[in-house]
Amino acid sequence: MTESSSPANWIPLFPLGTTLFPGGVITLKIFEARYLDMMRRCLRENTPFGVISILDNKPIDSDASAIANFSNIGTLAKLEEFDPIQPALYMTKSYGTQRFRLLAITQESDGLWMGQVELIDRDPEIPLPKEHEKVAALLNEIIAVIKSEELLGDDAFKIPANLDDCGWVANRLAELLPLPLAQKNHLLAQSNPRIRLDLISEIIEDDGLRNIVIH
């Protein structure tokens, strides 16, 4: 499946205890056979996989319980690096491209989850309003710390910094701030990037996250 495919296609899923946003980068150590096979197939066929958050760690014994445990919103991930570091252990790097809505799920014989998904439109570009200049400045400070201390490597984000765009600022703050997974997924589900940024600004003010220091 490519990003231009029609909606409601099936893609391999990688359920994780994190949330990937469009424009973000995710690095994973892969050793399970089902995910090694999935990554090899994605690389060979130049197709994405879906990153979806595990919101509840209850036992998963059926497709229905998986739907209940997984977020219904995820992000397509494009595999960029697939490097062996020892036999049957690979370091991978992928980047988020486009959000999707999870419609149905099934598990294959090897344990790999497959999801029927509907792509969500990309964020429109919305100029950063003046009232959000402070949170954009906060993001800029966080990025400066990340770069100076090499916390996330050279490729923390796939696309160049765009501190003048609501969606880019909102997505990076949502990724970097210590927010609960359910809250991150609520932000990911917002169709209007300006509203997403409004919500993040409220969270920062209400929770005192403006004084956060990354170590």
LINVEN-V276288 format. One record per residue. RES is the residue in three letters. SS is DSSP state (~ for helix, > for strand, _ for the rest). PHI is phi as a letter, one per 30 degrees, with the letter a starting at -180 (NA if undefined). PSI is psi as a letter, one per 30 degrees, with the letter a starting at -180 (999 if undefined). Layout:
BEGIN
res:RES ss:SS phi:PHI psi:PSI
res:RES ss:SS phi:PHI psi:PSI
END
This chain:
BEGIN
res:MET ss:_ phi:NA psi:k
res:THR ss:_ phi:c psi:l
res:GLU ss:_ phi:d psi:f
res:SER ss:_ phi:c psi:g
res:SER ss:_ phi:d psi:l
res:SER ss:_ phi:d psi:l
res:PRO ss:_ phi:d psi:l
res:ALA ss:_ phi:i psi:h
res:ASN ss:> phi:c psi:l
res:TRP ss:> phi:c psi:k
res:ILE ss:> phi:b psi:l
res:PRO ss:> phi:d psi:k
res:LEU ss:> phi:c psi:k
res:PHE ss:> phi:b psi:j
res:PRO ss:> phi:d psi:k
res:LEU ss:> phi:b psi:l
res:GLY ss:_ phi:d psi:h
res:THR ss:_ phi:a psi:l
res:THR ss:_ phi:b psi:k
res:LEU ss:_ phi:c psi:k
res:PHE ss:_ phi:c psi:l
res:PRO ss:_ phi:e psi:k
res:GLY ss:_ phi:j psi:f
res:GLY ss:> phi:c psi:l
res:VAL ss:> phi:c psi:k
res:ILE ss:> phi:b psi:k
res:THR ss:> phi:c psi:k
res:LEU ss:> phi:b psi:k
res:LYS ss:> phi:c psi:k
res:ILE ss:> phi:c psi:k
res:PHE ss:_ phi:b psi:f
res:GLU ss:_ phi:d psi:k
res:ALA ss:~ phi:e psi:e
res:ARG ss:~ phi:d psi:e
res:TYR ss:~ phi:d psi:e
res:LEU ss:~ phi:d psi:e
res:ASP ss:~ phi:d psi:e
res:MET ss:~ phi:d psi:e
res:MET ss:~ phi:d psi:e
res:ARG ss:~ phi:d psi:e
res:ARG ss:~ phi:d psi:e
res:CYS ss:~ phi:d psi:e
res:LEU ss:~ phi:d psi:e
res:ARG ss:~ phi:d psi:e
res:GLU ss:~ phi:c psi:f
res:ASN ss:_ phi:h psi:h
res:THR ss:_ phi:b psi:l
res:PRO ss:_ phi:d psi:l
res:PHE ss:> phi:b psi:l
res:GLY ss:> phi:c psi:k
res:VAL ss:> phi:c psi:k
res:ILE ss:> phi:b psi:k
res:SER ss:> phi:d psi:k
res:ILE ss:> phi:c psi:j
res:LEU ss:_ phi:c psi:f
res:ASP ss:_ phi:b psi:k
res:ASN ss:_ phi:c psi:g
res:LYS ss:_ phi:d psi:l
res:PRO ss:_ phi:e psi:k
res:ILE ss:_ phi:c psi:j
res:ASP ss:_ phi:b psi:g
res:SER ss:_ phi:a psi:l
res:ASP ss:~ phi:d psi:e
res:ALA ss:~ phi:d psi:e
res:SER ss:~ phi:d psi:e
res:ALA ss:~ phi:d psi:e
res:ILE ss:~ phi:e psi:e
res:ALA ss:~ phi:d psi:e
res:ASN ss:~ phi:d psi:f
res:PHE ss:> phi:c psi:l
res:SER ss:> phi:d psi:l
res:ASN ss:> phi:c psi:g
res:ILE ss:> phi:b psi:k
res:GLY ss:> phi:b psi:a
res:THR ss:> phi:b psi:k
res:LEU ss:> phi:d psi:k
res:ALA ss:> phi:b psi:k
res:LYS ss:> phi:c psi:j
res:LEU ss:> phi:d psi:k
res:GLU ss:> phi:c psi:e
res:GLU ss:> phi:b psi:k
res:PHE ss:> phi:b psi:i
res:ASP ss:> phi:c psi:k
res:PRO ss:> phi:d psi:k
res:ILE ss:> phi:c psi:f
res:GLN ss:> phi:a psi:l
res:PRO ss:_ phi:e psi:k
res:ALA ss:_ phi:i psi:g
res:LEU ss:> phi:b psi:j
res:TYR ss:> phi:b psi:k
res:MET ss:> phi:c psi:k
res:THR ss:> phi:b psi:l
res:LYS ss:> phi:b psi:k
res:SER ss:> phi:b psi:l
res:TYR ss:> phi:b psi:k
res:GLY ss:> phi:d psi:k
res:THR ss:> phi:c psi:e
res:GLN ss:> phi:b psi:k
res:ARG ss:> phi:d psi:l
res:PHE ss:> phi:b psi:l
res:ARG ss:> phi:c psi:k
res:LEU ss:> phi:d psi:k
res:LEU ss:> phi:c psi:e
res:ALA ss:> phi:a psi:l
res:ILE ss:> phi:b psi:k
res:THR ss:> phi:a psi:l
res:GLN ss:> phi:c psi:k
res:GLU ss:_ phi:d psi:l
res:SER ss:_ phi:d psi:f
res:ASP ss:_ phi:d psi:g
res:GLY ss:_ phi:j psi:f
res:LEU ss:_ phi:d psi:k
res:TRP ss:> phi:d psi:k
res:MET ss:> phi:c psi:k
res:GLY ss:> phi:b psi:k
res:GLN ss:> phi:d psi:k
res:VAL ss:> phi:b psi:l
res:GLU ss:> phi:b psi:k
res:LEU ss:> phi:d psi:k
res:ILE ss:_ phi:c psi:k
res:ASP ss:_ phi:e psi:k
res:ARG ss:_ phi:d psi:l
res:ASP ss:_ phi:d psi:k
res:PRO ss:_ phi:d psi:l
res:GLU ss:_ phi:d psi:k
res:ILE ss:_ phi:b psi:j
res:PRO ss:> phi:e psi:k
res:LEU ss:_ phi:d psi:k
res:PRO ss:_ phi:d psi:l
res:LYS ss:~ phi:e psi:e
res:GLU ss:~ phi:d psi:f
res:HIS ss:~ phi:c psi:g
res:GLU ss:~ phi:d psi:e
res:LYS ss:~ phi:d psi:e
res:VAL ss:~ phi:d psi:e
res:ALA ss:~ phi:d psi:e
res:ALA ss:~ phi:d psi:e
res:LEU ss:~ phi:d psi:e
res:LEU ss:~ phi:d psi:e
res:ASN ss:~ phi:d psi:e
res:GLU ss:~ phi:d psi:e
res:ILE ss:~ phi:d psi:e
res:ILE ss:~ phi:d psi:e
res:ALA ss:~ phi:d psi:e
res:VAL ss:~ phi:d psi:e
res:ILE ss:~ phi:e psi:e
res:LYS ss:~ phi:d psi:e
res:SER ss:~ phi:d psi:e
res:GLU ss:~ phi:c psi:g
res:GLU ss:_ phi:h psi:h
res:LEU ss:_ phi:d psi:e
res:LEU ss:_ phi:b psi:g
res:GLY ss:_ phi:i psi:a
res:ASP ss:_ phi:d psi:f
res:ASP ss:_ phi:c psi:i
res:ALA ss:_ phi:d psi:e
res:PHE ss:> phi:b psi:k
res:LYS ss:_ phi:d psi:e
res:ILE ss:_ phi:c psi:l
res:PRO ss:_ phi:d psi:l
res:ALA ss:_ phi:e psi:k
res:ASN ss:_ phi:b psi:i
res:LEU ss:_ phi:d psi:f
res:ASP ss:_ phi:c psi:g
res:ASP ss:> phi:c psi:k
res:CYS ss:~ phi:e psi:e
res:GLY ss:~ phi:d psi:e
res:TRP ss:~ phi:d psi:e
res:VAL ss:~ phi:d psi:e
res:ALA ss:~ phi:d psi:e
res:ASN ss:~ phi:d psi:e
res:ARG ss:~ phi:d psi:e
res:LEU ss:~ phi:d psi:e
res:ALA ss:~ phi:d psi:e
res:GLU ss:~ phi:d psi:e
res:LEU ss:~ phi:d psi:f
res:LEU ss:_ phi:d psi:k
res:PRO ss:_ phi:d psi:i
res:LEU ss:_ phi:c psi:l
res:PRO ss:_ phi:d psi:l
res:LEU ss:~ phi:e psi:e
res:ALA ss:~ phi:d psi:e
res:GLN ss:~ phi:d psi:e
res:LYS ss:~ phi:d psi:e
res:ASN ss:~ phi:d psi:e
res:HIS ss:~ phi:d psi:e
res:LEU ss:~ phi:d psi:e
res:LEU ss:~ phi:d psi:e
res:ALA ss:_ phi:d psi:f
res:GLN ss:_ phi:d psi:k
res:SER ss:_ phi:d psi:f
res:ASN ss:_ phi:c psi:j
res:PRO ss:~ phi:d psi:f
res:ARG ss:~ phi:d psi:e
res:ILE ss:~ phi:d psi:e
res:ARG ss:~ phi:e psi:e
res:LEU ss:~ phi:d psi:e
res:ASP ss:~ phi:e psi:e
res:LEU ss:~ phi:d psi:e
res:ILE ss:~ phi:d psi:e
res:SER ss:~ phi:d psi:e
res:GLU ss:~ phi:d psi:e
res:ILE ss:~ phi:d psi:e
res:ILE ss:~ phi:d psi:e
res:GLU ss:~ phi:d psi:e
res:ASP ss:~ phi:d psi:e
res:ASP ss:~ phi:c psi:g
res:GLY ss:_ phi:i psi:g
res:LEU ss:~ phi:d psi:f
res:ARG ss:~ phi:d psi:f
res:ASN ss:~ phi:c psi:g
res:ILE ss:_ phi:d psi:k
res:VAL ss:_ phi:b psi:k
res:ILE ss:_ phi:d psi:k
res:HIS ss:_ phi:c psi:999
END
